[in-house]
Every structure is written in structure tokens, then in C-alpha cells.
Amino acid sequence: MTDAHNQSTVSNKVLQKTVADLQSVQFWQGFWRFSVLGTLVLSCITLAWTTEAEIGFWLWTVIAGMFYAFWLICTHDAIHHTLLGWPIIEETLARIISWPMLWPVGVYSELHRLHHGWNGLDLRDPERIQWTEKEYHEASPLVRWYMRHQWLLDVFILGGLGIVVKTLVGGRRFQELLPRLKFQLLADLLGMGIVQACLITVVILSQASVLRYLLFWLCLERVIGVIAQTRAHLEHYGLWQKAGGHQLTQLYSSRNLQASHWFSWLIGGLNYHAVHHAFPSIQFDRLPEAHRRIETVLDEHGMPAMEMEDGYPNGIRQWINRYVLILN
């Protein structure tokens, strides 16, 4: 066993110990965040549909989409059971707020577990967004063009629907590995269909325009997609690598971003994404403290610091016009 391997093994053990007291869920922290964001979303949607001014309708819809994107991040906490600490209630709430936007959260919950296990380690990772050299050279010219412009195309063209399709495709692809995906896929498709049928029925009964509803939904999807895709790329793009044990690999294959306290609250602490990946059982409000402790441990063991991008705007500027391939 090499010295480097010994160092990595010791560091992983120390890392686990140093954040052990942070891995408990405080119900009211998650309940407050879920409730506030939900109230903001429903209030903005109500204002959109009750205002007489056309510009007001679209302005409130865009604002609703922004808050809805952050509300949907609560479903990420829910599938890790770090939102409330009550798994059944969390998973139920996740479906209630996901199905109206056609987000197959049940399928995602299964695939996301693979992502946490395979990030930086296994190229089958269903949430991998970075391409390998081999994939690039074997791709058609059109796909290569997409790879070179992936950020812009994913964020502004594919958007939320792109994430939905990718998740559903992953749900079919990994059914043999994860048998529960068959049930989750069926439940999500049935649930999304029923919810949309009910919403359109309400629109028709209220004598509103179905076309207006569809455009309203598409506007929400576009706004949510921009935020969700930007998040996904900033959190992982350009960092695929294996580094010692599993937890160290997660720390170095994910990106942390500086953010104000209020924005970190909105995004569920996922600006500390490397910390979340190494310790997904830590609730969002405790991730900053976990980050501080982990950085201390890494420094004490003479290991590199985790990547910390200087804010979201700077991170976008740094990466939006670059493409980086995984060397394999």
C-alpha cells in the first residue's frame, strides 16, 4: 500500500469523524424553507392569473418560475431525507410539487443514488454532463458541435425538458440494475398525466384559454430550466476525476461556489456541492460548517483544498464558453 493511499485512507476516516455531529435533520429548518418557497410560488402564480395587464401576467409568471426552481430543489433534499427527516412525507411532498412541471422525481430519486456512488468513478453515472475524449472522437460532427457548445444549448435550448427527457431515458436504461425503476417510472408517468389532466380541466371549467395555460407552463419550464441546467453544469463540469477513496473523490469531483447567505438558503446549500456529495446526509443549513471543518482536515493532511468558485456569475463567465473532455 502506497503512502498516498494511506494518506487518503486516514483522511477519509478523519473526514467522517469530523462531521459526524452534523448529520442530523432539524424538521423546522426544512419545513420553513419548503413553506416559504411554496407560498412565494403560489402567490406569484395567483397574481399572474388574476392581473388584467398582459405584461403583469408574464412578469409574475417569470418570477414564479424563479421561485419554483428553488422550490423544486427541496425535492432533492426530500429524496436524501434531509428536508424534514420524515421520509414518507418528504417523498409525498416531492411528488406533489414535481408532477405539475412533469418532473419524474421518483425516477430521479433512484438515479440520483447512482450519481452519488458513481460521480468521478464510473462513466455510467446517469447525471454525468462531461464527455470523454473517446466519446468525442467517435461522435458525429453534429454531436461534436453540441459538445463544444453544451453549456449554451443545455441552458437555453434543452432547458427543463432536456433534464426531464434525460431522466426518463436513464429510468429505462438502468431498470435491470435498479428494479424499482419500473415502478417509479410508471408512478411518475401516471401521476404527471393525472395532474396535468386535472389542471387542464380546471382551466377549461374556469373558461380560461388552454393555449394560454400551455404558454404559461412553457414559460415556467424555460425559467426553471435555465436555473436547473446552470446549477448542474457549475456543480460538476470540468472536474471528473478519481482521488483516493470515495469521499475524497466526491470532494474533488464537485465544485463549491461562494454565495450570500440568502442565496445559499434559496438553493438549499448546494453551493457547497462538494461537501454535499461527500456527506449527503448533512442538512443544507449545516453544510457551511461542514465545509469549514473539512477544509481544516484537508489542510492538516497536506491535501489540496476543494475547488471554490468566486460566486455564480464568475463561475458562469469562467465556464460557459469552454469545453473540457475527460481523459480516458
N, C-alpha and C positions, 0 to 999 in steps of 0.2 A: 504494500500500500504506500503510495507516494505521500510526501509531506503536504502537497497541495490538497490531496484527497482528505488527509487527516484534518487539515485546517478547515475544509469545507464541512466535514462531519461535525467537528466541535462547534463551529459557528451555527449550524442548523439546530443543534441541541440547545445552545445558549439562546438562540432566537426564540425557540419555542417557550423557554422558561421566562424570558424577559417580558413577554406579552401575555402570559398565562392569566393574569388577573384582569385582563381587559376583555376576555372572551365571554361576557355575559350580556344578555339583552335587557335593556330597560324599556318596558312597554310604553311608557308615556312619551319617550323621545320619538319613537316611530309613529305612534298614534297622532301626536301633534303635527308632525310633518305631513303625514298622509292626509289628515283632515284639512289642514290649511291649504295645501295644494289642490285638493279636491274641491274645496269651497271656491277657490280662485277660478278654477276651470269652469265649474258650473255657473258661477256668477257671470263670467265673460261670455259664455255661450248664451245665457239668458239675455244679457244686454244686446248681443248680436241679433238675436231673433225678435227682440221687442223694439229695437230702434227703427225709426222710419227712414232715416238717411241711409242711402246706399253705401256711402263711404264709411259710415259708422258700422254697418253690418260687417264689412270686410276688415276694418281695423280691429274690432272686437274679436273677430274670428282668428286673426293672426295672433293677437295677444293670448287668446285661449289656447292656440296651438303651442305657443311657447311654454305656458304653464303645464299643458297636457304632456309635453315631452318630459318635463321634470317629474310629473305625477307618475308617468309610466316607469320611471327609474325606481319608484317604490316597488314595482313588481320584481325587480332584480333583488332588492332586499328580501322580498317575500319568499322567493324561491330558495334563498340561503337561510331563511327562517331567522333573519336578524332585524326584521321590521318591528314585529310585536312579540316574538317568542312564542306565538301560538300557531303552529303550522297549518292546521285546518282552516282557521280564519284567514290567515295570510294568503294561502293559496286560493281561497274563495274570492277574496277582495281583488287579487291579481287578475283573475278571470273577468270579474265584473268590469274593471276599468280597461282591460285589454281588448276584449271581444268587439266593442264598438268600433275600434280602429283596425280590426282584422289582424290583431297581433296574436299569433298562436303561442301563448305564453306556456301552455302545458308542454308542447314540443320543445320550446326554448329551454324550459327547466331541465329537461333530460340532456339536451345537447350542451348546455352550459356546464354541467358537471364534467363532461368530456373535455371541454375547453380548459377548465381549471386543472385537469390532470395532464393534458397534452400540450399546453402552451409552452413553446420553446423546446419541446421534447419529441413530439410526434407530429409529422406533417399532415396527419389526418384530422387535426384539430378543426372542428366544424366552424369555428369563428376566426380562423386564420385569414388575414387580409393581405399578407405579404407573399409574393410569388418567389419560387426558386429559379435559379439560373436554368435548370433543366426544363422547367415548365415554360420559361420564356422562349428558349431556343426551339422548343417543339411546337410552339403555338403558331397559329396562322397570323399573317400580317395584321389583320383586324384586331385579333386578341392582343397582339403585342402593342398596338396603338392604345387599346384600352388600358393595359398595364402601365404604360407611360403616363397616362392621364387619369389614373384611377381615382385620385382624390376628387377632382372636379366632377367627374362623371358619377361617382358614387354619391357625393354630397348633393349635387344639384339636379341630376337626371334620375338616377335609380331611387334615391331617397328612401323613404319608409317602405315603399312597396318592394324595393330591392332587397331590403332586410327580411321582409315577410317571405318572399319567394325563396331566398337562400335558406331560411329556417325550415320551410316546408320541404324543400329538396333534401336538406340534411335529415329531416324526420323520416323520409323514405329510405335514404341511403344507409342509415345506421339501425334499421329495425332488427336485423339479425343479432347485432351486438347488444342492443337495448330493447328487449321485447315489449317493454311498457310504452314504447313509442307508438305502437299500433293503436293502443287505447287513447293515448294523448292526442294523436293526430285526428282520430275520429271525434273525440270530445271537442277539440278546438274547432274543427270544421263545422260540426253540428251546432256548437254554441255560437260561433260567429254568424252562421246562417240565420239562426233563430233571432239573435239580437238585431241584425240588420233588417230582417223581415218586420220585426216589431217597430223599429224606428221609422221605416218607410210607411208602415200602416198609420202610425201617429201623424206623420207628415200629411198623408192623404186625408185622414179624418179631420185634420185641422185646416184643410183646404189650402195648404201651402204647396209651393211648387216642388215636385220631386227633383226636377233638374237643379233647382236652387239648393236643395239638400245635398245632391251629389257634388255640386261645385263647392259647397261648404265643407263637406267631408274631404274633398281633394285638397282644399286649402289647408285644413288641419294636417293632412298627411304630408304635404310639402314642407310645412314648418317643422313638424316633428322629425321628418326625415333628415333635414339639414342638421338639426341638433344631434340626433342619434348617430348619424354617419360620421360627423365631425368627431364626436366623442370616441367612437370605435377606432378611428384612424389614429387620433392623438394618443390613445392609451397603449397602442401596441406597434404601430407601423415603424419599421426600421430597427426593431430590437430583438428579432428572433434569434435566440442563442441558448445554448446549454451551458450552465455554470454550476458545477458541483452538484449538490443534492437538489431535490425537488424545490424546496423553499427558496434556495439561493437562485435557482433558475427563474422562478417567478419574480423575484425581486429585480433581476437584471433583464427580464424579457417583457417588462411592463414599465410604463412611464408615469411618473408623478408630475403634477403641474401645480405651480403656485396659484392660489386663488384667494379672494377675500373670504371672510368668514361666512357672509350671507350667500355667496355663490357656492361655496363648498356645501352649505346646508341644502341649497336647491338641488345640487347634483348628487346628493347623498354621499358625500365624502369620497366620491370616485375620482377626484383629482389626486387622491393618494392611491392610485390604482395598483401600483406595485405592492404596497402593503396589503391591500385587499386580496390580491392574488395569492400572496403567501399565507395569509390568515383570513380566509373568507368568513370566519365565524365572529369577527370583530364588528360591532355595530358602527354605523357611519360616524357618529359623534366622537368615537374613541380612536379613530384612525390617525388623527394628527399626533396624539400622544404616542401611539404605536410607532409612527414614523420617526419621532424623535428618539425613542429608545432603540429602534433597530439601527438607525444611523450611528448611534453611540457604539453599539456592538460591532458593527462593521469596521468602524474606525479603530476600535481596540484590537481587532484581529488583523489589522493591516490590509483590509479588503477595500475595493473601490466603493465609493458612495453610489447610492441609487441615482438614476437619472432624474433630475428635477428641472423641468422646463419652466422658463420665466413667464408664466401666465399663458392663458389660452390664445389671446391674439398673437403673441410672439410665436407660440408653437405652430399656429396655422401658417404664419408667414414663413417659418423655417421649413415646413414640410410639404406645403400644398403643391409646389412645382418640382418636387423631387420624387424619384422612384428608386427604391433600393431592393435588390434581389437577395434572396437567401443563398449563400454559397453551399452547394451540396454536390 
